[in-house]
Amino acid sequence: MPSQKHASNSTRSGQERSSRSHPAGDPPLEELEIGMSKYLTRLTDKFRNRKVWERPEPCKVLAFIPGTIQKIMVEEGMEVHEKTPLLILEAMKMYNELLSPQHGVIEKIHVAEGDRVAKGHLLLEFRQV
């Protein structure tokens, strides 16, 4: 009976996935948690140095895009209801009407008409009623 040679699919311990080996200079694998899932990955310096997300404060209205304040439709001390127009922010030739996210009283307006603002700039603050 002639002998038959079978190719083995097993590899020696420590050499598994040698085709996936990484150069010695690569950063180590780290655990990243997103929601309820955990991943083992390499994190870049850009990711590590990013600004960490913070929950927005409900009583502060920030510019969501850089632009110019065209019109302010409220005054300090004025009571506003949810979805009341607060101001108009022109950005990229579009007029964006910012609405009150909740019921409250305008406590401080930090901008004036004609001001140029950056993304994330504090526009106004109000207190809940």
C-alpha positions as CSV (number, residue, x, y, z in Angstrom):
1,M,0.0,0.0,0.0
2,P,1.6,3.3,-1.0
3,S,2.0,5.9,1.7
4,Q,0.0,9.1,1.5
5,K,1.2,12.5,2.6
6,H,-1.4,14.8,4.1
7,A,-0.8,18.5,4.4
8,S,-1.2,19.6,8.0
9,N,-3.3,22.7,8.8
10,S,-1.8,23.0,12.3
11,T,1.0,25.4,13.1
12,R,3.5,25.4,15.9
13,S,2.6,27.3,19.0
14,G,3.7,30.9,18.9
15,Q,3.8,31.0,15.1
16,E,0.1,31.2,14.5
17,R,-1.0,34.1,12.4
18,S,2.6,34.9,11.5
19,S,1.2,36.6,8.3
20,R,-0.5,39.1,10.7
21,S,2.6,40.0,12.7
22,H,3.3,43.6,13.0
23,P,6.7,45.4,13.0
24,A,8.4,46.0,16.3
25,G,7.6,49.7,16.3
26,D,3.8,49.3,16.4
27,P,1.9,50.4,19.5
28,P,0.5,47.6,21.7
29,L,-3.1,46.5,21.5
30,E,-5.4,48.3,23.9
31,E,-9.0,47.7,24.9
32,L,-11.5,50.2,23.5
33,E,-15.1,50.2,24.9
34,I,-17.9,51.6,22.7
35,G,-21.3,51.3,24.3
36,M,-21.6,47.7,25.6
37,S,-18.9,46.3,23.2
38,K,-15.2,46.0,23.9
39,Y,-12.6,45.8,21.1
40,L,-8.9,45.1,21.1
41,T,-7.2,47.6,18.8
42,R,-4.3,49.9,18.3
43,L,-5.1,53.5,19.2
44,T,-3.5,56.4,17.3
45,D,-1.9,59.5,19.0
46,K,-4.6,61.6,17.3
47,F,-7.3,59.5,19.0
48,R,-5.6,59.7,22.4
49,N,-5.1,63.5,22.1
50,R,-8.7,64.2,20.9
51,K,-11.0,66.5,22.9
52,V,-13.1,64.2,25.1
53,W,-16.9,64.4,24.5
54,E,-18.8,66.2,27.2
55,R,-22.5,66.1,27.8
56,P,-23.9,69.5,26.7
57,E,-25.2,71.8,29.4
58,P,-28.9,72.2,28.9
59,C,-28.9,75.9,29.9
60,K,-26.2,77.0,27.4
61,V,-26.7,77.6,23.7
62,L,-23.5,77.1,21.6
63,A,-22.8,77.8,18.0
64,F,-23.0,74.5,16.1
65,I,-21.1,75.9,13.1
66,P,-18.9,79.0,12.6
67,G,-20.7,82.0,11.3
68,T,-22.0,85.6,11.8
69,I,-24.8,86.6,14.2
70,Q,-27.4,88.3,11.9
71,K,-30.3,89.0,14.3
72,I,-30.9,88.5,18.0
73,M,-34.6,88.0,18.7
74,V,-34.6,87.8,22.6
75,E,-33.5,90.1,25.4
76,E,-31.9,89.3,28.8
77,G,-34.7,88.6,31.4
78,M,-37.1,87.5,28.7
79,E,-39.1,84.3,29.3
80,V,-39.0,81.9,26.4
81,H,-40.8,78.6,25.7
82,E,-39.4,75.5,24.0
83,K,-38.8,76.1,20.3
84,T,-38.9,79.9,20.6
85,P,-36.6,81.6,18.0
86,L,-33.5,83.0,19.8
87,L,-31.3,84.3,17.0
88,I,-30.2,83.9,13.4
89,L,-26.7,82.6,12.7
90,E,-25.5,83.0,9.1
91,A,-23.1,80.3,8.0
92,M,-22.0,79.4,4.5
93,K,-24.7,81.7,3.0
94,M,-27.4,79.9,5.0
95,Y,-29.5,81.6,7.6
96,N,-29.9,79.2,10.6
97,E,-32.6,80.1,13.2
98,L,-31.6,78.8,16.6
99,L,-34.5,77.7,18.7
100,S,-34.8,77.5,22.5
101,P,-34.2,73.9,23.6
102,Q,-36.4,74.3,26.6
103,H,-38.6,76.6,28.7
104,G,-36.6,79.2,30.6
105,V,-35.6,82.8,31.2
106,I,-32.7,84.4,29.2
107,E,-30.0,85.1,31.7
108,K,-27.1,86.4,29.6
109,I,-26.5,87.1,25.9
110,H,-22.8,86.7,25.1
111,V,-22.9,88.0,21.4
112,A,-24.1,91.0,19.5
113,E,-25.5,91.3,16.0
114,G,-22.7,91.3,13.5
115,D,-20.3,89.2,15.7
116,R,-18.4,86.4,14.0
117,V,-18.4,83.2,16.1
118,A,-16.5,80.0,16.0
119,K,-18.0,76.5,16.4
120,G,-18.7,75.9,20.0
121,H,-18.8,79.6,21.0
122,L,-21.2,80.3,23.9
123,L,-24.1,82.4,22.4
124,L,-26.4,82.7,25.4
125,E,-27.4,81.2,28.7
126,F,-30.7,80.9,30.3
127,R,-32.1,79.4,33.6
128,Q,-35.0,77.0,33.8
129,V,-38.3,78.1,35.2
